[in-house]
Amino acid sequence: MSGTTTAASRCRREAGAGANRWVVLIVLCTSLLLVAVDATVLHVAVPAVTEDLKPGAISLLWIVDIYPLVCASLLILFGTLGDRVGRRRILLLGYALFGVASAIAALADNAQVLIAARALLGVGGAMIMPATLSILRQVFPDRRERAFAIGVWSAVAAVGAAVGPLLGGFLLEHFWWGSVFLINIPLMLVSLPVGRLLLPESTGDGDGPWDVVGALMAAAGLFGVVLGVKRLGGGEAPLSVFTAVPLAVGAGLLVAFVRRQRRHRQPLVDLKMFSRPAFSTSVGCIVLAMLALVGLELIAAQYLQLVLKLSPLETGLRLVPLTIAAMAAGLAGANLLQRFGPRTMVCSGFCLTAVAVVMLTAMGSHDNAPLLLSGFVLLGFGLEVTLFGAYESMLSEAPQEQAGGAAAIGETSYQLGAGIGIALLGSVMNAAYAPGLASVHGVPASDSAAARHSLGEAYEVAARLGGERGEALRHAARESFVHGLHVTLLVSAGLLLLGAVMALRLPRVMECEAPAAGLAGHVPGPREAGASLHAESVS
């Protein structure tokens, strides 16, 4: 047992380069918090940006979308580059670029400069996101501790996504819109020297040249696919040249990228990882979870504001229980995973989320706060349990030298699932909503056609019509939206149950690898592992 303890201590010392691994976790979570906040903080600032910079409709669309689009496109490029040249190096470069881009965005005096700054923020985010996970994989070689670290990491991501709009709203009440970007600068100024001092450097074992052509193919292919999916989610026709061409070109480049990786001696991404059931299933579960729920989250926000007439602040507060539940699931995830194993945990998470979604079909035209509270709590807990189990299984299944590439694949799956979910569930919602407004008594056909585009547009038409006709249109639109929401919820529940079936391919138990190479044939049992950790803490 003392040999196990000594080997574990040596392994952690080497992995952490002398730094306390829990301090490393704090530094990594701080950087993740910034990226997660920046993904949503601009949403509430859009009206102020529009009033000040007066961008056109296309420019405004690019201001909002360019950050996630660039970030998703470059995840594989920078994740695999970190495996070659050093993960800490890429992370610190990402910090610096994020800070510089934030300053440019805050001081932008026209839409073009702001778009360019947001694109640079996307590049910085793509450097930071996979590096945080791959460094976690390195500094926490023991799977039990790594599971807890990933739980904290995922809880911080949930907090960042929720804090973004609230923080943005607070800053806009007291300062100008550029302040939502300036908050990044002091934190990055602290993170750079602290990260340089405390974070360990690591690379993979690739000894050949980095495949620049393959990296560019992956980036361009993902850019095209994500752009096409985002246009579909925005209501663009599937056969539109601005949708079909990016999708076709992007898909073609990704197919060529996969073929190139199979032939290449030193591939960017070891596609053999996908032959491992745990890895490929985990990636599929991430895609399905996001596909089922991200579009639903946007529709829920519309329901709260347009049907229940809640203010943006009240809407944000109604969604706070979902975030708190997600945080709790992230912090409890390590214990749940060790007790129940990946298969039961992810499958149960999908089922619990499906139950929450079906429960929310009881939502109607009038507020039911207890129902929404219960549904959102179950939704947040179930979703986080699902994503935690899938991320942890995926990262643990990947070889340590491929940690950057594996983390990039996970993050890319997350982004693609989110984009496809918005497009798919948005299309389902529109298909279920529009027929109810085909013929409203007393409303001209042209006005009915305009009202079928969205509930917000229906309210505008109703206000213009006024009187009984306007009230009839408003009532019909609200009822049609609620009906469409119910249909969308049921489709989402079906996707979640499909994910539960997929999760049955995951390992039944959490297999903890030996902490050192010399102990490869020995997996410590629970008592021995506990004694080892206790002995190490005493020493």
DAMO-V575838 format. One record per backbone hydrogen bond with DSSP energy under -1.0 kcal/mol. CO is the residue of the C=O (numbers start at 1). NH is the residue of the N-H. If there is no record, write none. Layout:
CO_NH + CO_NH
//
This chain:
1_5 + 2_6 + 3_7 + 4_8 + 5_9 + 6_10 + 7_11 + 8_12 + 9_13 + 10_14 + 11_15 + 12_16 + 13_18 + 16_19 + 20_24 + 21_25 + 22_26 + 23_27 + 24_28 + 25_29 + 26_30 + 27_31 + 28_32 + 29_33 + 30_34 + 31_35 + 32_36 + 33_37 + 34_38 + 35_39 + 37_40 + 37_41 + 40_43 + 45_49 + 46_50 + 47_51 + 48_52 + 49_53 + 50_54 + 56_60 + 57_61 + 58_62 + 59_63 + 60_64 + 61_65 + 62_66 + 65_69 + 66_70 + 67_71 + 68_72 + 69_73 + 70_74 + 74_78 + 75_79 + 76_80 + 77_81 + 78_82 + 79_83 + 81_85 + 82_86 + 83_204 + 86_90 + 87_91 + 88_92 + 89_93 + 90_94 + 91_95 + 92_96 + 93_97 + 94_98 + 95_99 + 96_100 + 97_101 + 98_102 + 99_103 + 100_104 + 101_105 + 102_106 + 103_107 + 110_114 + 111_115 + 112_116 + 113_117 + 114_118 + 115_119 + 116_120 + 117_121 + 118_122 + 119_123 + 120_124 + 121_125 + 122_126 + 123_127 + 124_128 + 125_129 + 128_132 + 129_133 + 130_134 + 131_135 + 132_136 + 133_137 + 134_138 + 135_139 + 136_140 + 142_146 + 143_147 + 144_148 + 145_149 + 146_150 + 147_151 + 148_152 + 149_153 + 150_154 + 151_155 + 152_156 + 153_157 + 154_158 + 155_159 + 156_160 + 157_161 + 158_162 + 159_163 + 160_164 + 163_167 + 164_168 + 165_169 + 166_170 + 167_171 + 168_172 + 169_173 + 171_175 + 176_179 + 177_180 + 178_181 + 178_182 + 179_183 + 181_184 + 182_185 + 184_188 + 185_189 + 186_190 + 187_191 + 188_192 + 190_194 + 191_195 + 192_196 + 193_197 + 194_198 + 195_199 + 202_87 + 210_212 + 211_215 + 212_216 + 213_217 + 214_218 + 215_219 + 216_220 + 217_221 + 218_222 + 219_223 + 220_224 + 221_225 + 222_226 + 223_227 + 224_228 + 225_229 + 226_230 + 227_231 + 228_232 + 229_233 + 230_234 + 231_236 + 232_235 + 237_240 + 240_243 + 240_244 + 241_245 + 243_247 + 244_248 + 245_249 + 246_250 + 247_251 + 248_252 + 249_253 + 250_254 + 251_255 + 252_256 + 253_257 + 254_258 + 255_259 + 256_260 + 257_261 + 258_262 + 259_263 + 260_264 + 269_271 + 270_273 + 271_274 + 272_275 + 273_276 + 276_280 + 277_281 + 278_282 + 279_283 + 280_284 + 281_285 + 282_286 + 283_287 + 284_288 + 285_289 + 286_290 + 287_291 + 288_292 + 289_293 + 290_294 + 293_297 + 294_298 + 295_299 + 296_300 + 297_301 + 298_302 + 299_303 + 300_304 + 301_305 + 302_306 + 303_307 + 303_308 + 304_310 + 311_315 + 312_316 + 313_317 + 314_318 + 315_319 + 319_323 + 320_324 + 321_325 + 322_326 + 323_327 + 324_328 + 325_329 + 326_330 + 327_331 + 328_332 + 329_333 + 332_336 + 333_337 + 334_338 + 335_339 + 336_340 + 337_341 + 341_345 + 342_346 + 343_347 + 344_348 + 345_349 + 346_350 + 347_351 + 348_352 + 349_353 + 350_354 + 351_355 + 352_356 + 353_357 + 354_358 + 355_359 + 356_360 + 358_361 + 359_362 + 360_363 + 368_372 + 369_373 + 370_374 + 371_375 + 372_376 + 373_377 + 374_378 + 375_379 + 376_380 + 377_381 + 378_382 + 379_383 + 380_384 + 381_385 + 382_386 + 383_387 + 384_388 + 385_389 + 386_390 + 387_391 + 388_392 + 389_393 + 390_394 + 391_395 + 392_396 + 393_397 + 394_398 + 399_402 + 400_403 + 402_406 + 403_407 + 404_408 + 405_409 + 406_410 + 407_411 + 408_412 + 409_413 + 410_414 + 411_415 + 412_416 + 413_417 + 414_418 + 415_419 + 416_420 + 417_421 + 418_422 + 419_423 + 420_424 + 421_425 + 422_426 + 423_427 + 424_428 + 425_429 + 426_430 + 427_431 + 428_432 + 429_433 + 430_434 + 434_437 + 435_438 + 440_443 + 444_448 + 445_449 + 446_450 + 447_451 + 448_452 + 450_453 + 454_458 + 455_459 + 456_460 + 457_461 + 458_462 + 459_463 + 460_464 + 461_465 + 462_466 + 466_470 + 467_471 + 468_472 + 469_473 + 470_474 + 471_475 + 472_476 + 473_477 + 474_478 + 475_479 + 476_480 + 477_481 + 478_482 + 479_483 + 480_484 + 481_485 + 482_486 + 483_487 + 484_488 + 485_489 + 486_490 + 487_491 + 488_492 + 489_493 + 490_494 + 491_495 + 492_496 + 493_497 + 494_498 + 495_499 + 496_500 + 497_501 + 498_502 + 499_503 + 501_504 + 502_505 + 503_506 + 507_343 + 516_519 + 517_520 + 519_522 + 525_529 + 526_530 + 527_531 + 528_532 + 529_533 + 530_534 + 531_535 + 532_536 + 533_537 + 534_538 + 535_539
//
